[in-house]
Amino acid sequence: MSAVRPVRLGPRSVAALVLISAIGVVAFGWPLLADGTSVLAGRSQDAPWLLAVVLPLLVAVVVATIADCGMDAKAVAMLGVLAAVGAALRPLGAGTAGLEPMFFLMVLSGRVLGPGFGFVLGAVTMFASALLTGGVGPWMPFQMLSMGWFTMGAGLLPGPVALRGRGELLMLSLYGAVAAFAYGTVMNLQGWVTLQGMGSGISFHPGDPVYENLVRFLAYCAATSLGWDLGRAVLTVVLVMTIGSTVLRALRRATHRAAFEAQVTFEGTEKA
């Protein structure tokens, strides 16, 4: 089997990803720059608007990738299958010390399929998982963005064609561990600004300087979610190192057979 390359990013795909990521950064971070009177009311109202913006932009990323790379319905079908598998994996460990097996599948899928495909896969998987488990709430669009970034990062790792074997698994394990903590930290930022009644050393103080609030935020992460993030990171590393090579081969075989970027030509019959 020839080497399988991740789905490449074209200029339209990059533009769509930059736009949706910029909107996500603003959605997560604006409370740090706002005054005390607008944060609590604004945070409770921005989730529906964010979801209304994110969903069309996800479609835009898919359309841009298809336009840039010439992908067809097989890619969309593979996206649906992987999202369904990821959504089914999440309830197996959610709620138990942060053990979420879907994260290892997102790391491997992003590695094989590339950053653009990976971002859409991560966001759609989280959306499907929320519908499956009844986890729909103001946190859902933020989870979609965070998981999209998580999966996209795996697609941006070096050596997508040349690096194979144990070295690749070690790299993916390291990324999975670091990104698992990053995912938890980013999601903490979404909820932390609305929590009240905590100790002054870890509470969000609207209107305070950004540096002081970030120090309190790090203390909040260490005091509340560090154990959950550690469980997520350990499980991701264990699964990648034990069954990662098998899953990578299966994903690359499916991608090779699908031949996403193969040029389709039609040959007419010659008339006598």
Protein Blocks (a to p, Z undefined) as FASTA:
>chain_A
ZZdddddddfklmmmmmmmmmmmmmmmmmmmmmcfklmmmmmmmmmmmmmmmmmmmmmmm
mmmmmmmnopafklmmmmmmmmmmmmmmmmmmgopahiafklmmmmmmmmmnojklmmmm
mmmmmmmmmmmnopacfklmmmmmmmmmmmmmmmmpghklmpgcjllmmmmmmmmmmmmm
mmmmmmmmmmmmmpghiafklpccehiafklmmmmmmmmmmmmmmmmmmmmmmmmmmmmm
mmmmmmmmmmmmmmmmnommbccdddddddZZ
